Amino acid sequence: MPATSHRRDERISLRVTSQEKNFITQAAALETSGDITRFVADAAIRAARLTIEERGVSAVTNEMRERFYDLLFNPPPPSEALIKLMASDVPDDLS
Amino acid sequence: MRIVPLDPALHDRGTFTCGNTRADAFLKTTAAQAARYLKSATFVLLRTDAEQTIVGFYTLAQHGYRDGELDDETARVLKVQGLEQIPMILLGQLGVASDFQGRGFGGFLLKDALTRSVSIAQEIGAVAVVTDPYDDPARDFYAKYGFGILHEGPFRRMMLPMRTLARAMAGKHRHDRDVREVTPLRPEKHPL
């Protein structure tokens, strides 16, 4: 994955009412030490993730394409742990 | 011990805690409704002597990957040509109650989830199982069993190819007649 992918150099601007902004500011004070950007971004990413899980669709992005198809085309042999796991029995019940 | 589909009328979700608030909240508030609308399926591991107690749980859902730049050759080799999306299974949640951690129940739940995933793949097709581990211990848990990291941001996603999984189970089938007999599936290998 390119090193740039984790840099926060993209911008989203949004307009809200003053009440909405005050409300968000209050919450950001509690959760992200007052960092409104972080609070809004975290909340939006959480929501985006839920939406994607709910809709059941993800996109193959440029950053992951190679890795994605390599795993599918050249599936690694199963690890010892996986072979053992799939052959394992029901664990002992709780005493 | 047994693993059965979540039944909100029988299984005590209210007291369940696995140490991850999001997973706990999912089980308490979302899992039953999602199952009712058939959006996802949640399975619970129960104690034999107290079947209302949830020792652990996991959730499976259908998932797909779209690739706007998927070329015909790649699609052909992957045998997904003409598909709107590449079919996968999302292991959305997996958690063991705090009181019962460290005894291998997580592995047992994962085994059940993966066994079920292979059956689903053989019935309707799925080329991989994907999951989004919440933290580093969870990542290490899945990595041990061969899940590879697909991406780290904005959240971490890991993927286990179905062919890797099918190969792990092929070894099992050779030594385990019972599994063969009770598996109502085509005996030949998964086409992928």
HADDOCK unambig.tbl for C-alpha pairs under 7 A between the chains (distance, minus, plus):
assign (segid A and resid 6 and name CA) (segid B and resid 153 and name CA) 6.97 0.50 0.50
assign (segid A and resid 56 and name CA) (segid B and resid 62 and name CA) 6.25 0.50 0.50
assign (segid A and resid 56 and name CA) (segid B and resid 63 and name CA) 4.47 0.50 0.50
assign (segid A and resid 56 and name CA) (segid B and resid 64 and name CA) 6.08 0.50 0.50
assign (segid A and resid 57 and name CA) (segid B and resid 63 and name CA) 5.67 0.50 0.50
assign (segid A and resid 57 and name CA) (segid B and resid 64 and name CA) 4.79 0.50 0.50
assign (segid A and resid 57 and name CA) (segid B and resid 65 and name CA) 5.71 0.50 0.50
assign (segid A and resid 58 and name CA) (segid B and resid 64 and name CA) 6.22 0.50 0.50
assign (segid A and resid 58 and name CA) (segid B and resid 65 and name CA) 4.83 0.50 0.50
assign (segid A and resid 58 and name CA) (segid B and resid 66 and name CA) 6.26 0.50 0.50
assign (segid A and resid 59 and name CA) (segid B and resid 65 and name CA) 5.34 0.50 0.50
assign (segid A and resid 59 and name CA) (segid B and resid 66 and name CA) 4.81 0.50 0.50
assign (segid A and resid 59 and name CA) (segid B and resid 67 and name CA) 5.86 0.50 0.50
assign (segid A and resid 60 and name CA) (segid B and resid 65 and name CA) 6.27 0.50 0.50
assign (segid A and resid 60 and name CA) (segid B and resid 66 and name CA) 5.99 0.50 0.50
assign (segid A and resid 60 and name CA) (segid B and resid 67 and name CA) 4.98 0.50 0.50
assign (segid A and resid 64 and name CA) (segid B and resid 150 and name CA) 6.28 0.50 0.50
assign (segid A and resid 64 and name CA) (segid B and resid 151 and name CA) 6.41 0.50 0.50
assign (segid A and resid 67 and name CA) (segid B and resid 150 and name CA) 6.52 0.50 0.50
assign (segid A and resid 68 and name CA) (segid B and resid 150 and name CA) 6.42 0.50 0.50
assign (segid A and resid 71 and name CA) (segid B and resid 161 and name CA) 6.56 0.50 0.50
assign (segid A and resid 72 and name CA) (segid B and resid 161 and name CA) 5.86 0.50 0.50
assign (segid A and resid 73 and name CA) (segid B and resid 78 and name CA) 6.91 0.50 0.50
assign (segid A and resid 75 and name CA) (segid B and resid 161 and name CA) 5.99 0.50 0.50
assign (segid A and resid 75 and name CA) (segid B and resid 163 and name CA) 6.40 0.50 0.50
assign (segid A and resid 75 and name CA) (segid B and resid 164 and name CA) 5.65 0.50 0.50
assign (segid A and resid 76 and name CA) (segid B and resid 164 and name CA) 6.16 0.50 0.50
assign (segid A and resid 77 and name CA) (segid B and resid 164 and name CA) 5.68 0.50 0.50
assign (segid A and resid 78 and name CA) (segid B and resid 146 and name CA) 6.48 0.50 0.50
assign (segid A and resid 78 and name CA) (segid B and resid 164 and name CA) 5.28 0.50 0.50
assign (segid A and resid 78 and name CA) (segid B and resid 165 and name CA) 6.61 0.50 0.50
assign (segid A and resid 78 and name CA) (segid B and resid 167 and name CA) 6.69 0.50 0.50
assign (segid A and resid 78 and name CA) (segid B and resid 168 and name CA) 5.45 0.50 0.50
assign (segid A and resid 79 and name CA) (segid B and resid 145 and name CA) 6.08 0.50 0.50
assign (segid A and resid 79 and name CA) (segid B and resid 146 and name CA) 5.86 0.50 0.50
assign (segid A and resid 81 and name CA) (segid B and resid 144 and name CA) 6.47 0.50 0.50
assign (segid A and resid 81 and name CA) (segid B and resid 145 and name CA) 5.61 0.50 0.50
assign (segid A and resid 82 and name CA) (segid B and resid 145 and name CA) 4.69 0.50 0.50
assign (segid A and resid 82 and name CA) (segid B and resid 146 and name CA) 6.93 0.50 0.50
assign (segid A and resid 82 and name CA) (segid B and resid 168 and name CA) 6.49 0.50 0.50
assign (segid A and resid 83 and name CA) (segid B and resid 168 and name CA) 4.79 0.50 0.50
assign (segid A and resid 83 and name CA) (segid B and resid 169 and name CA) 6.83 0.50 0.50
assign (segid A and resid 85 and name CA) (segid B and resid 107 and name CA) 6.95 0.50 0.50
assign (segid A and resid 85 and name CA) (segid B and resid 111 and name CA) 6.29 0.50 0.50
assign (segid A and resid 86 and name CA) (segid B and resid 111 and name CA) 5.80 0.50 0.50
assign (segid A and resid 86 and name CA) (segid B and resid 168 and name CA) 6.90 0.50 0.50
assign (segid A and resid 86 and name CA) (segid B and resid 169 and name CA) 6.14 0.50 0.50
assign (segid A and resid 87 and name CA) (segid B and resid 172 and name CA) 5.54 0.50 0.50
assign (segid A and resid 90 and name CA) (segid B and resid 108 and name CA) 6.96 0.50 0.50
assign (segid A and resid 93 and name CA) (segid B and resid 1 and name CA) 5.87 0.50 0.50
assign (segid A and resid 93 and name CA) (segid B and resid 47 and name CA) 6.94 0.50 0.50
assign (segid A and resid 93 and name CA) (segid B and resid 48 and name CA) 6.98 0.50 0.50
